Amino acid sequence: MSRMTILRGELWLGAGGPDGALLRFGKSPEAGYPPYNIELLASGEGGPEALRITLAVAGFRLDELAVTIEDGQLVVSGQQIEEHNRDFLYRGVAARRFKRSFGLANGVEVRQAELHNGLLAIELERPRKDVRVRTVGIAGGSKKAATQRGPAPARATVSDAE
């Protein structure tokens, strides 16, 4: 079973791949790290809908973070480089690594990622689809044509409405 985030009636994110790997990750001891927010961004009339995922990654440099898309999953990972030439009297801030995944619904694309003041902001967008109305013509036929082998009924036509 997978979890999904629905914002304003629209599907944006899902969790768990076909093998349920994301659900297993969610139960790991470090499942809460790094903490994150998901917010819906205001969009202009007719513009794409946008969403921002913000992760708290204090202590990570830009070159220690990676944002990738793998098989419909947004994967954010980080690994701090440990400096071995330092002597600590007390070490409360340990170098650590993480991997956080978000399943992307169809049509959702990653627009950009930015790192500011220890917050990694990833913006997603879903372009608005044009509403397209199609008229389907209905072919007429008689019972006689349906029960006996006669000429084929008239073909239906499809046209775009304006």
N, C-alpha and C positions, 0 to 999 in steps of 0.2 A: 504494500500500500504506500502511496506517496502523498506528501503534503503539498499544498499549493497556496500561493498568495494571490488573492483576488482583490484588486483595488478598483473601486467604482464599477463593479460588475465585469471587469476585464481581467483576463488571465495574463500574468506577467512572469511569475516565477513558479517553478515546481521543484520538488526535492526528491532525490532518489532516482537512480538510474535503473536499468532493467535488472541489475543484480542487487539492488538495494544498498550499494556501497555507501551512499551518502547518509542513509539512515543509520548504518553502523558507525560512521564517523561521528554522527550527532550524539552517540552514547559514550564516546571516548572521554577520558578524564580531562582533556584539554578542549572539549567541545565548545566551551564558552569563550575561547580566545582565538582571535581578537574579538572584542565586542563590536557590534555594528548596528547601524540604523538604516532603515529603508524609507525613503520619502518620495511622495508624488510631487513632481515639479509642475508649476503652472505652464500652460502652453497657450500660444496665440491661436486665434480662430483659424481653423484649417491646417494648423501646423502639426508636427508630430507630437505624440504624447511622450512624456519623458519621466524617468524615474532615476533616483540617485541612491546608490548604496555607499555608505560612508563607514569605513573601518578605522578603529583606533589602533594605529601602528607606531606609537611613540617609541623612539629609540632605533627605528629602522631607517637606513639610508635608502635613497632611490635605487642604487645598484644592488640592494639586498632584497628587493621586492620584484615580483613577477605577476602579471595579469595575463591569463591566456584563456582561450576558448577551445575546449576539447569535447567533441561529440555533443554539442548543445549544452554544455556545462561551462559556466563562467568560473574559472579557478583562480583564486588569489593565494599566492604563497609567499613566504618570507623566510629568510634564514640569515641570522646575524653572524658576522664573522667574528670569531672570538680572538682576542688579542692575548697571546700567551706570555708576553714580556712585561706584564703588569703584576705587582704585588698588592693584593687587597688585604686590608686589615679586617674588613667586613664586606661580604658580597651579598647584597639583597636584590640586586638587579642582575639577573642571569641572562646570558645570551640564549635565545630560544628560537625555535622555528615553528611555523604553522602552515596549514593548508586549509582554506575555507572554500567550499563549492556552492554554487547556486545554479539550479537548473533553469535554463531559459526557455520560455514558451516560443512557439513558432512565430517568426516575424519580428522578434525582439532582437535589437542589435546593440552592440556596445559602441557608444559614441566617443567617449574619451575617459581618461583616468588622470587624476592630478593628485600630487602629494603636497600638502600645506600644513605646517605646524603639527606634524604627527598624525594627521588625518588623511587617509587615502580615499578620495571621492571618485566613484566610478559611475558615469552617467550612461543610462540605457535609453533607447528610444524605440518607439514602434510607429512607423509612418502610418498616417491615417489612410484608410482605403477609400477610394472613390466609390460612392454608391452607384451601382450599375443595375439598371432595370432592363430586363429582357422580356419581350413578348413572344410567346410560343403559339404559333398557329395550330389549330386543331383540325386534323384531317377528318373528312366525312366519309362514311361508308354505310352500306346498307346491310341488312341481315342476309340478303340473298348472296352478296359478295362474300360474306363471312362464312356461309355454309357451303357454297358451291365454289368450284375453282373457276373463277372468272377473272376479269381484269383487276389488277392491284388497286387498292384504294388510293386516293390522292395523297401525296406526301405533305406532311406538315412543314411549315417554314418557321425559322427563328429570326427575329430582327431586334436590333437594339432600339429601345425607346429613347427619345431625347427629352 
